[in-house]
């Protein structure tokens, strides 16, 4: 096959772990890859640099390939997502002042999205004639934006008319909150733990409670490069698969935290990173144990489900970023490439889902499902409000959201 050189962009986040481990622990080298990782400061930079050819692949927000393929971004470029980089890993952090107001309205430290969302709604109702609350997300086309909006809307808060949502790079969110520029934010780890420690923030809820086993980052790949370099892409997917196994081993978490904490990767205290890896979160008023806070290998955590792509697309339509049509839905679905994933990983013996899509939110407990090879257990994957997303009933789901 010969050696291949690949340059990947990434942001300093805990969910860059698979790429960093593939580089540092030798999994990429074992696949004869010269993998170069380039740290960036914002998702807009990742978007633009892959578009102009600085990166072949990137640690990427899961909705970003869909948005690019729909022509919704500057310098749109055909992108594919042949692999996910884990499930969960985000949280909503609020300022000490906002948390105190929420606590007065019944918010609890258990991160329950229904209880704390209801408390936030009451706080917002008290402020109707004052300044609107400012929440930050990392990018308009991000899981963070959609899960924040989904949570608020399900709790009776209109994320368009009742609050303001602004864009801030994840590593700057704690500083923005500390200086009073924002009242809260939705970001990936370790920046929530950083906000609790360095900006007196408090965790309000987490992605894993809003939607269990929910998608977050993907490996974004230039479609033309993927077509021209299938062997290199397959090798990278195998390296990342091996990295996911190593990263998911709890015995390796202290070493992984130490690696990610290095200046060239995330550059924070390893203890902050270890909280997210271990699912032992300091909330601001105690510790919450959430074993499935960030899932890197189990539950088909790296499989690019096309139902995930279609759910993100449904949110783009819901919030006015895209118009719904059969053609647009097809573009969104085909941005995720389970066929490439299976081709690359079949020789490894990895458990491979037999389907490309699944009903989201239907599994209340861990459940064995059909697989091409190996044993596969999925879920639980419930939405906190009990909703179900069936990708075969996309039109009805979108219509139902519009009426809410």
C-alpha positions as CSV (number, residue, x, y, z in Angstrom):
1,X,0.0,0.0,0.0
2,X,2.8,2.4,0.8
3,X,2.8,5.3,3.3
4,X,0.3,8.1,3.2
5,X,0.5,11.6,4.7
6,X,-2.7,13.0,6.2
7,X,-3.1,16.4,7.8
8,X,-6.0,16.7,10.2
9,X,-7.4,19.9,11.9
10,X,-8.7,19.7,15.4
11,X,-10.0,21.8,18.3
12,X,-8.7,21.5,21.9
13,X,-11.5,19.4,23.2
14,X,-11.7,16.1,25.0
15,X,-13.5,14.6,22.0
16,X,-10.4,15.0,19.9
17,X,-9.1,12.0,21.9
18,X,-9.3,9.5,19.1
19,X,-7.2,11.6,16.7
20,X,-4.7,12.5,19.4
21,X,-4.4,8.9,20.6
22,X,-4.0,7.6,17.0
23,X,-1.1,9.9,16.6
24,X,0.6,9.7,20.0
25,X,0.0,6.0,20.8
26,X,1.2,4.8,17.4
27,X,-2.0,3.5,15.9
28,X,-1.6,5.7,12.8
29,X,2.0,4.7,12.4
30,X,1.0,1.0,12.6
31,X,-1.2,1.7,9.6
32,X,1.7,3.4,7.7
33,X,0.2,6.8,8.1
34,X,2.1,10.0,8.6
35,X,-0.6,11.8,10.6
36,X,-0.1,15.5,11.3
37,X,-2.5,17.2,13.7
38,X,-3.0,21.0,13.5
39,X,-4.7,22.7,16.4
40,X,-7.2,25.4,15.6
41,X,-9.1,27.9,17.8
42,X,-12.6,27.9,16.2
43,X,-14.9,25.7,14.2
44,X,-15.1,28.5,11.6
45,X,-11.3,28.1,11.0
46,X,-11.8,24.3,10.7
47,X,-14.5,24.8,8.2
48,X,-12.5,27.3,6.1
49,X,-9.2,25.5,6.2
50,X,-10.6,22.2,5.0
51,X,-12.4,24.1,2.3
52,X,-9.2,25.7,0.9
53,X,-7.2,22.4,1.1
54,X,-5.1,22.9,4.3
55,X,-6.6,19.7,5.7
56,X,-7.7,16.5,4.1
57,X,-9.7,15.5,7.2
58,X,-10.7,17.2,10.4
59,X,-12.2,16.7,13.9
60,X,-15.6,18.2,13.0
61,X,-19.0,19.2,14.3
62,X,-21.4,16.4,13.2
63,X,-23.8,18.8,11.4
64,X,-21.0,20.6,9.5
65,X,-20.6,18.2,6.5
66,X,-24.4,18.3,6.1
67,X,-24.4,22.1,6.1
68,X,-21.5,22.3,3.7
69,X,-23.1,19.9,1.2
70,X,-26.4,21.8,1.4
71,X,-24.5,25.0,0.4
72,X,-25.2,26.7,3.7
73,X,-21.6,27.7,4.6
74,X,-19.0,30.0,3.1
75,X,-16.8,28.2,0.6
76,X,-19.1,25.1,0.5
77,X,-17.2,21.9,-0.2
78,X,-18.4,18.4,-0.7
79,X,-17.7,16.6,2.6
80,X,-18.4,13.2,4.0
81,X,-18.5,11.7,7.5
82,X,-17.3,8.1,7.3
83,X,-16.8,7.8,11.1
84,X,-18.1,9.3,14.3
85,X,-15.7,10.3,17.1
86,X,-17.9,9.4,20.1
87,X,-21.2,10.0,21.7
88,X,-22.1,12.8,24.2
89,X,-19.5,14.9,25.9
90,X,-21.3,18.3,26.1
91,X,-22.8,20.2,29.0
92,X,-24.7,23.4,29.6
93,X,-22.9,25.6,32.1
94,X,-24.5,28.7,33.7
95,X,-23.1,31.6,35.7
96,X,-23.2,31.6,39.5
97,X,-25.8,34.4,39.3
98,X,-28.1,32.6,36.9
99,X,-27.7,29.3,38.9
100,X,-28.7,31.0,42.1
101,X,-31.8,32.4,40.4
102,X,-32.6,28.9,38.9
103,X,-32.1,27.3,42.3
104,X,-34.6,29.7,43.8
105,X,-37.0,28.4,41.2
106,X,-36.4,24.8,42.0
107,X,-33.3,23.8,40.0
108,X,-31.4,20.9,41.4
109,X,-27.8,19.7,41.2
110,X,-28.7,16.4,39.7
111,X,-28.5,17.8,36.1
112,X,-32.1,16.8,35.3
113,X,-33.0,18.6,32.1
114,X,-36.8,18.7,32.8
115,X,-36.5,20.1,36.3
116,X,-33.7,22.6,35.6
117,X,-35.3,23.6,32.3
118,X,-38.5,24.4,34.1
119,X,-36.6,26.4,36.6
120,X,-34.9,28.3,33.8
121,X,-38.2,29.0,32.2
122,X,-39.5,30.6,35.5
123,X,-36.3,32.7,35.7
124,X,-36.8,34.0,32.2
125,X,-40.5,34.8,32.9
126,X,-39.3,37.0,35.8
127,X,-37.0,38.9,33.4
128,X,-39.5,39.6,30.7
129,X,-39.0,43.4,31.1
130,X,-35.3,43.2,31.7
131,X,-32.3,42.2,29.6
132,X,-32.6,38.9,27.8
133,X,-30.3,36.1,28.9
134,X,-27.3,35.5,26.6
135,X,-26.3,31.9,25.9
136,X,-23.4,30.9,23.7
137,X,-22.8,27.9,21.4
138,X,-19.8,27.1,19.4
139,X,-21.2,27.3,15.9
140,X,-24.6,27.8,14.2
141,X,-24.3,24.3,12.7
142,X,-23.4,22.3,15.8
143,X,-24.8,19.7,18.1
144,X,-24.5,22.2,20.9
145,X,-26.8,24.7,19.2
146,X,-29.4,22.0,18.4
147,X,-29.3,20.3,21.8
148,X,-29.5,23.7,23.6
149,X,-32.5,24.7,21.5
150,X,-34.2,21.3,21.8
151,X,-33.8,21.3,25.6
152,X,-35.2,24.9,25.9
153,X,-38.1,24.4,23.5
154,X,-39.1,21.1,25.2
155,X,-39.2,23.1,28.5
156,X,-41.4,25.8,27.1
157,X,-38.6,28.4,26.4
158,X,-38.5,29.8,22.9
159,X,-34.8,29.9,22.0
160,X,-35.5,32.5,19.3
161,X,-37.7,35.0,21.2
162,X,-37.0,34.4,24.9
163,X,-33.2,34.4,24.9
164,X,-30.3,35.4,22.7
165,X,-27.9,32.8,21.3
166,X,-24.4,34.0,20.3
167,X,-21.3,32.2,18.9
168,X,-18.1,31.9,21.0
169,X,-15.2,29.5,20.5
170,X,-15.3,26.8,23.2
171,X,-12.0,27.7,24.8
172,X,-13.2,31.3,25.3
173,X,-16.6,30.6,26.8
174,X,-15.6,30.5,30.5
175,X,-13.9,33.9,30.1
176,X,-16.9,35.3,28.4
177,X,-19.1,34.1,31.3
178,X,-16.7,35.3,33.9
179,X,-16.7,38.8,32.5
180,X,-20.5,38.9,32.3
181,X,-20.7,38.9,28.5
182,X,-22.8,35.7,28.5
183,X,-25.0,34.0,31.1
184,X,-24.3,30.5,30.1
185,X,-23.1,28.2,27.3
186,X,-23.2,24.8,25.8
187,X,-19.8,23.4,25.0
188,X,-17.8,20.2,25.0
189,X,-15.4,19.2,27.7
190,X,-13.1,20.2,29.3
191,X,-14.5,23.7,28.9
192,X,-17.5,23.1,31.2
193,X,-15.3,21.8,34.0
194,X,-13.0,24.7,33.3
195,X,-15.9,27.1,33.7
196,X,-16.9,25.5,37.0
197,X,-13.4,25.8,38.4
198,X,-12.2,29.1,36.9
199,X,-15.4,31.1,36.4
200,X,-17.6,29.9,39.3
201,X,-20.0,28.3,36.9
202,X,-22.5,25.6,37.6
203,X,-23.6,22.7,35.4
204,X,-27.2,23.0,34.5
205,X,-27.6,19.8,32.5
206,X,-25.7,17.6,30.1
207,X,-26.0,16.3,26.6
208,X,-26.2,12.7,27.8
209,X,-29.4,13.6,29.8
210,X,-31.0,15.6,27.0
211,X,-30.5,12.8,24.5
212,X,-28.7,9.6,25.7
213,X,-26.1,8.1,23.4
214,X,-26.4,11.1,21.1
215,X,-24.0,12.1,18.3
216,X,-21.4,14.9,18.7
217,X,-18.3,15.0,16.5
218,X,-17.3,13.2,13.3
219,X,-14.3,12.7,11.1
220,X,-15.0,15.2,8.3
221,X,-13.3,14.4,5.1
222,X,-13.0,16.1,1.7
223,X,-15.1,14.0,-0.6
224,X,-12.8,14.3,-3.6
225,X,-9.8,13.3,-1.5
226,X,-11.7,10.3,-0.1
227,X,-12.6,9.2,-3.6
228,X,-9.0,9.5,-4.8
229,X,-7.4,8.0,-1.7
230,X,-9.6,5.1,-0.5
231,X,-6.7,3.1,1.0
232,X,-5.4,6.0,3.0
233,X,-8.9,6.7,4.4
234,X,-9.5,3.1,5.2
235,X,-6.1,3.0,7.1
236,X,-7.1,6.1,9.0
237,X,-10.4,4.6,10.0
238,X,-8.7,1.5,11.3
239,X,-6.2,3.6,13.3
240,X,-9.1,5.6,14.8
241,X,-10.9,2.3,15.6
242,X,-7.9,1.0,17.5
243,X,-7.6,4.3,19.2
244,X,-11.3,4.2,20.3
245,X,-10.7,0.8,21.9
246,X,-7.7,2.1,23.8
247,X,-9.4,5.4,24.8
248,X,-12.5,3.6,26.1
249,X,-10.4,1.4,28.5
250,X,-10.9,3.0,31.9
251,X,-7.5,1.8,32.9
252,X,-6.0,4.1,30.3
253,X,-8.0,7.2,31.2
254,X,-5.3,8.7,33.5
255,X,-2.7,8.4,30.8
256,X,-5.1,9.7,28.2
257,X,-5.9,12.7,30.4
258,X,-2.2,13.4,30.8
259,X,-1.7,13.2,27.0
260,X,-4.6,15.5,26.1
261,X,-3.5,18.0,28.8
262,X,-0.2,18.7,27.0
263,X,0.4,22.1,25.6
264,X,0.1,20.9,22.0
265,X,-3.3,19.4,22.5
266,X,-5.7,21.0,25.0
267,X,-3.3,22.6,27.5
268,X,-5.3,22.4,30.7
269,X,-5.0,20.6,34.0
270,X,-5.4,16.9,33.3
271,X,-7.8,16.6,36.3
272,X,-10.3,18.7,34.3
273,X,-10.0,16.3,31.4
274,X,-10.3,13.2,33.6
275,X,-13.6,14.3,34.9
276,X,-15.2,14.0,31.5
277,X,-13.5,10.8,30.6
278,X,-14.5,9.2,33.9
279,X,-18.0,10.7,33.9
280,X,-17.4,12.1,37.4
281,X,-18.5,15.7,37.0
282,X,-18.0,18.5,39.4
283,X,-21.2,20.4,39.1
284,X,-20.5,23.5,41.2
285,X,-22.4,22.1,44.2
286,X,-21.2,18.5,44.3
287,X,-20.2,15.6,42.1
288,X,-22.4,13.9,39.6
289,X,-21.5,10.4,38.4
290,X,-22.5,9.9,34.8
291,X,-20.8,6.8,33.4
292,X,-22.1,7.4,29.9
293,X,-21.2,11.1,29.8
294,X,-18.8,10.6,26.9
295,X,-18.7,7.2,25.1
296,X,-15.8,6.6,22.8
297,X,-16.2,2.9,21.7
298,X,-19.2,1.0,23.1
299,X,-22.8,1.4,21.7
300,X,-21.4,1.7,18.1
301,X,-20.0,5.1,19.2
302,X,-18.0,5.5,16.0
303,X,-20.6,4.4,13.5
304,X,-21.9,7.2,11.2
305,X,-25.6,6.5,11.6
306,X,-27.6,8.2,8.8
307,X,-30.5,8.6,11.2
308,X,-28.2,11.0,13.2
309,X,-27.6,13.0,10.0
310,X,-31.3,13.2,9.3
311,X,-32.0,14.3,12.9
312,X,-29.5,17.1,12.5
313,X,-31.1,18.0,9.2
314,X,-34.5,18.1,10.9
315,X,-33.1,20.7,13.4
316,X,-31.7,22.8,10.5
317,X,-35.2,22.9,9.1
318,X,-36.8,23.5,12.5
319,X,-34.7,26.6,13.2
320,X,-34.9,28.1,9.7
321,X,-31.4,27.3,8.5
322,X,-32.6,25.0,5.6
323,X,-35.8,24.4,3.6
324,X,-37.1,20.9,3.6
325,X,-37.3,18.9,0.4
326,X,-36.7,15.3,-0.6
327,X,-33.5,16.4,-2.4
328,X,-32.2,18.2,0.7
329,X,-33.0,15.2,2.9
330,X,-31.1,12.9,0.6
331,X,-28.1,15.2,0.6
332,X,-28.1,15.2,4.4
333,X,-28.5,11.5,4.7
334,X,-25.7,10.7,2.1
335,X,-23.2,13.0,3.9
336,X,-22.8,10.1,6.4
337,X,-21.1,7.1,4.9
338,X,-21.6,3.8,6.8
339,X,-20.5,2.0,3.6
340,X,-17.0,3.3,3.9
341,X,-16.9,2.6,7.6
342,X,-17.9,-1.1,7.0
343,X,-15.4,-1.5,4.2
344,X,-12.5,-0.2,6.3
345,X,-13.3,-2.1,9.5
346,X,-14.7,-5.4,8.3
347,X,-11.1,-6.9,8.2
348,X,-10.6,-6.0,11.9
349,X,-13.5,-8.1,13.1
350,X,-15.2,-5.0,14.6
351,X,-18.9,-5.3,15.3
352,X,-20.7,-3.6,12.4
353,X,-24.4,-2.6,12.5
354,X,-26.5,-4.3,9.9
355,X,-28.5,-1.2,9.2
356,X,-27.5,2.3,8.2
357,X,-30.3,4.1,10.2
358,X,-32.2,3.4,13.3
359,X,-35.2,4.8,15.2
360,X,-33.7,7.3,17.7
361,X,-35.1,7.5,21.2
362,X,-36.7,4.1,21.2
363,X,-34.3,2.2,23.5
364,X,-34.8,2.8,27.2
365,X,-32.3,0.1,28.2
366,X,-29.2,-1.4,26.6
367,X,-30.3,-3.7,23.8
368,X,-28.6,-6.3,21.6
369,X,-29.2,-5.6,17.9
370,X,-28.4,-7.3,14.6
371,X,-24.9,-6.9,13.3
372,X,-22.9,-8.0,10.3
373,X,-20.2,-9.5,12.6
374,X,-19.5,-9.5,16.3
375,X,-21.9,-8.7,19.2
376,X,-23.4,-5.2,19.2
377,X,-25.3,-3.6,22.1
378,X,-27.0,-0.2,21.6
379,X,-28.7,2.3,23.9
380,X,-30.2,3.5,26.0
381,X,-30.9,6.4,23.6
382,X,-33.9,8.2,24.9
383,X,-34.8,11.9,24.6
384,X,-35.6,13.4,27.9
385,X,-39.0,14.5,26.8
386,X,-39.9,11.0,25.5
387,X,-40.0,11.9,21.8
388,X,-39.1,9.4,19.1
389,X,-37.3,10.2,15.8
390,X,-38.1,7.7,13.1
391,X,-36.1,8.6,10.0
392,X,-38.7,6.9,7.8
393,X,-41.2,9.4,9.1
394,X,-39.1,12.5,8.6
395,X,-41.8,14.6,7.1
396,X,-44.2,14.0,10.0
397,X,-41.4,14.7,12.5
398,X,-40.5,18.0,10.9
399,X,-44.2,19.0,10.7
400,X,-44.7,18.1,14.3
401,X,-41.8,20.3,15.4
402,X,-43.1,23.2,13.4
403,X,-46.4,23.0,15.4
404,X,-44.7,23.0,18.8
